[in-house]
């Protein structure tokens, strides 16, 4: 198959990616379609590269919070698993109406429904694996501050025990992750800062984890290859 010309490729972009999306890329290069396409392709490559460290961090974050919540649950002498919120601390059955929930338990309920729909075993590990990143953000938010004294132990390498450093990074990365997941442009953001946040939060959990993420990641290399702005 012969390679498409630049004009043919741009026609393909216009047909399938839409004017509203492409306009931002064109504006960055004063209407130069060739450079706009290079930036579009680079944005996609960078987004793909970010999925790797974001994924590693999300799994580590939920595991460290689960570990601390489980320890808290056991110390309080409670049966079962904390994820089911039998103590109704996370909003289970606390909404208006029967079997209505508040956040963050709403996300747990959604995860449980998803597990059942997929005919998977309804056990804590399976439910936790289905819970959204937004849930973990809520678990380290001001609204759940009463849990922080216990959850803080999951970040033993963080300086001090203030919730703010963890809360702020998770909040920032939640928004960033959503942009990546919805195929938005991320080139207009300070992507190096976002990557530094990933590494920093991983380091709060375990410096060895942060070093491993750095070793595995392609992000810095892809960032260095950003298409140049036309002079």
N, C-alpha and C positions, 0 to 999 in steps of 0.2 A: 504493500500500500504506500503510495507516494505521500510525502510530508505536505501538510497543508501550508499554504502561504500565510503570512501574517494577517492579511486582509480576510482570508477565509476563516482563520482562527478567531479573529475579532467578531466576525459574523456569527460564529458558533457561540461565543460568549454572550453576545447580545440576545440571541434567540433563547438561550437556556438560563442565563443568570440574571437577566433583567436590567433595565436602565437605571432604576433607583439604586441598586447595589453597585453597579459599575461606575456611577457618577462620581462617587467618592474617590475612586482610583484614578479616574480621568482628571479630576480637579487637582490631585496631588502632582500630576505631571503636565498641567496646562493643556490637556486634551491629547497628549501623545498616547495613542492606543497601544503601541508596542511596549512602552514602559509601564502602562497601566496593566497590561496582561502579565508582565513579569512580576509586578507587585502582587497581583491577585494570586499567582501561582506560589509566590514566596509566602504569602499570608496563609495559604492552605498548608504548605509544608511546615511552617512554624506552628500552626495549630496542632497538626499531627504530632510534632515533636513534643509539645507541651502535654499531650494526653498521657505520656509515659510517667513523668514525675508527678503529675497531678493524681494519677491513679495510685501510684505507690504511696503518696502522702495520704490520700483518702483512706486507704486500707489501714495504714498505720495509725491514723487519727482515730478511726472508729474502734480499732483494737485496744488502744491505750485507754480510751474513755470507757469501753466495755469492761476492761480489767478493773478500773477504779470503781465503777458503779457496782460491779459484782462484789468487790471487797466491802463496799459500803452496805450493800444489801445483806451480805452474810453477817457483818458486824452488828446489824440491827436485828438479827435473828429472824429474818423473813424467809419464808419458803418460796420455792419456785425460782423464777429468774426476773431480774429487774425490768427487762424489756417489756414484760406484760403489764407492768404498772398496777399490780393488784392493790398497792397502797394509795393509788390515785394521786400521786404527787405530780405526775407529768400531764395531767389533763384527762385521764380516762374517765368517761361517764360524768364529766363535769360541765358539759355543755347544756344548752337549753333543750329539754326533751329527752325521752328515753334513748339510751345508747348513743347520745350525742357527746362528742369529745371536744376538748380544747387542744391547742398546740402546746407542746410538741407531740402529744400522743396521736394527734390526727395523722402524722406521718407514719407512726408505728402501725396504726390501723390500716392505712393504705398498703403498707408493706405486707401485712398479714393477708389482706385480700389478694394481693398479687401472688403470694406463695400458694394460696389455696387455688387460685385460678390456674396456676401452672402445675398443679398436682404434685407439688414438692412436699417433703416432710415438714410439718409445722413445728419446728424446733427453734430455739433461740438463735443458733448460728445462722439458720436459713433466713429468719426474719431480719436479723442484723445486716445480712448481706444485701437485702432488698431495700433497706431504709435509705432515703435520699441524703445527699451531702448537706442539704438544708437542715436536716434534723440535727446533725452533729454541730452545725453552726448554732442552732438554738440551744444546744446543751452547754455551750460555752458563752452564752449571751447573758446580758444583765438580767433578763427575765428569769433565768435559772441560777441566779447567783447563790442561792442557798445550797447548791450542789458543789460549787467551786472549791470549798475547802478540801473535799475529797478528790475531785477531779484533778486538782492542781498537782497531785502526786504523780500524775501521768506525764508530767513535763519536768522531770527532775533536773534537767540541765539548763532550765531557764533561770535567769538572774532574778531572784525574788520570787514572790508567789502571787503577784498581782494578776488578775484575769485579763487586764487590758491588752498585753502583747499578743496573747493567744487569740482573744476575741477579735482584735483588729485585723490580724492576718487572715483568720478564717473568714471573716466578713468580706475582706478584699478578694480573697481567692474564690469565694462562692460566686461573686458577681463575675469575676474573670472566667471561671469555669463555665458559667452559663453562656458567656459570649463565645467561647470556644465551641461549646456544644451546639450552639445555634448557628454556627458558621458565619459569625459576624467578623468584621475586620478587627484585628487586634494590633495591626501595625501602628495605629495612631496612639496606642498606649505605651507606657514605659514598661516594655516587656522584660527588660533586664531586672527591673525592680520586682516584678511579679515572680520571676524565677528565684531571685534572692529570698523572697518571702517563703517560697516552697522549701528552700534549703534551710532557712532559719527555723521554721516550725519543725521540720524533721529533726534538726539539731537539738531543739528543746526536748524532744522525745528521746533521742539517742544520737550522739555525734557520729557514730559508726553508720547509722542509717543515712544521715545527711551525706557522708562521704561516699556511700554506695550509690545514692541517687546521682550525685555529681559524676561518678565514674560511668554510670549507665546512660546519662542524659545526652541528647544531641542538641539541646536548646542553645547553648552558647555558640556552638559551631554554626547553627542555622542563623542565629541573630547576626553573626559577623558577615553573613552573605546577603544582607538586605540590599536590594537594588538601589543604586545611587540616585539621588535626586538630580534632575537635569539642571544644568547651570544656566 
